[in-house]
């Protein structure tokens, strides 16, 4: 069977967000988000460019999430849209988990960036 090469591809990927809690521990939450697959040349640029910021990477690749992935303080689901994407990306440990999850998804394992 041949591998099918698609020009435009996206996929859903599970990530774990580790929320810091009082006392020095973490509350791990698993969510599913949707990433856009980038070309290898774009991935190479990101990995080589130490100035590439996590928010810039996620603006390219984060294109959705499961309906129940994120909720507001009142328990209402945050639908994927530009405002809610900005809100989600404003939380440092969430943004970090999303970037880590994206790189794990394209590498087949966890990879380390220079910055």
C-alpha positions as CSV (number, residue, x, y, z in Angstrom):
1,X,0.0,0.0,0.0
2,X,1.3,3.4,-0.9
3,X,1.5,6.4,1.5
4,X,-0.8,9.2,0.2
5,X,0.8,12.7,0.1
6,X,-1.7,15.4,0.8
7,X,-1.0,19.1,0.1
8,X,-3.3,20.3,2.9
9,X,-3.4,18.1,6.0
10,X,-4.7,18.7,9.5
11,X,-5.1,16.2,12.4
12,X,-6.4,16.0,16.0
13,X,-3.7,15.3,18.6
14,X,-4.0,14.7,22.4
15,X,-1.9,17.0,24.7
16,X,-1.5,17.2,28.4
17,X,-1.6,20.6,30.1
18,X,0.1,20.7,33.6
19,X,-1.5,23.4,35.6
20,X,0.6,24.5,38.6
21,X,-1.3,24.3,41.9
22,X,-0.6,25.4,45.4
23,X,2.0,23.3,47.3
24,X,4.3,22.7,44.3
25,X,2.3,20.1,42.4
26,X,0.5,20.0,39.1
27,X,-3.0,19.2,38.0
28,X,-2.7,17.4,34.6
29,X,-5.5,17.9,32.1
30,X,-5.7,16.1,28.8
31,X,-7.3,17.8,25.9
32,X,-7.5,17.2,22.1
33,X,-6.5,20.0,19.7
34,X,-6.3,20.3,15.9
35,X,-3.0,21.1,14.2
36,X,-2.2,21.9,10.6
37,X,0.7,20.0,9.2
38,X,3.5,22.3,8.0
39,X,5.9,21.6,5.2
40,X,9.3,20.2,6.2
41,X,11.0,23.4,5.1
42,X,8.7,25.5,7.4
43,X,9.4,23.0,10.3
44,X,13.2,23.3,9.6
45,X,12.9,27.2,9.7
46,X,11.1,27.0,13.1
47,X,13.7,24.6,14.6
48,X,16.7,26.7,13.3
49,X,15.3,30.1,14.2
50,X,15.9,30.6,17.9
51,X,13.9,33.8,17.8
52,X,10.7,32.0,16.7
53,X,8.2,32.5,19.4
54,X,5.7,29.9,20.6
55,X,2.7,32.1,19.8
56,X,4.0,32.6,16.2
57,X,4.3,28.8,15.8
58,X,0.8,28.2,17.2
59,X,-0.7,30.9,15.0
60,X,0.4,28.8,12.1
61,X,-0.6,25.4,13.3
62,X,-3.4,25.5,15.9
63,X,-6.6,25.4,13.9
64,X,-9.1,24.0,16.4
65,X,-9.9,21.9,19.5
66,X,-12.5,19.6,20.8
67,X,-15.7,21.3,22.0
68,X,-15.0,20.4,25.7
69,X,-11.2,21.1,25.6
70,X,-11.4,24.5,27.2
71,X,-14.0,26.1,29.5
72,X,-14.4,29.5,31.1
73,X,-14.6,30.2,34.8
74,X,-18.3,29.4,34.7
75,X,-17.9,26.1,33.1
76,X,-19.0,27.2,29.6
77,X,-17.2,25.6,26.7
78,X,-14.9,27.9,24.8
79,X,-15.6,27.3,21.1
80,X,-12.6,27.7,18.8
81,X,-12.5,31.2,17.4
82,X,-9.9,34.0,17.2
83,X,-10.7,35.6,20.6
84,X,-10.8,32.3,22.4
85,X,-7.6,31.2,20.7
86,X,-5.9,34.4,22.0
87,X,-7.3,33.7,25.5
88,X,-6.0,30.1,25.5
89,X,-2.6,31.2,24.2
90,X,-2.3,33.8,26.9
91,X,-1.9,31.1,29.6
92,X,1.9,30.3,29.7
93,X,1.6,26.6,30.7
94,X,-1.1,26.0,28.1
95,X,0.9,27.6,25.3
96,X,3.9,25.6,26.3
97,X,1.9,22.3,26.3
98,X,0.5,23.1,22.9
99,X,3.9,23.8,21.4
100,X,5.4,20.7,23.0
101,X,2.4,18.6,21.7
102,X,2.8,19.9,18.2
103,X,6.5,19.1,18.1
104,X,5.9,15.6,19.5
105,X,3.2,15.1,16.9
106,X,5.5,15.8,14.0
107,X,8.6,14.1,15.3
108,X,6.9,10.9,16.6
109,X,8.6,11.7,19.9
110,X,9.5,14.7,22.1
111,X,12.1,16.9,20.5
112,X,14.0,19.8,22.1
113,X,14.1,23.3,20.8
114,X,17.1,25.6,21.4
115,X,15.1,28.3,23.2
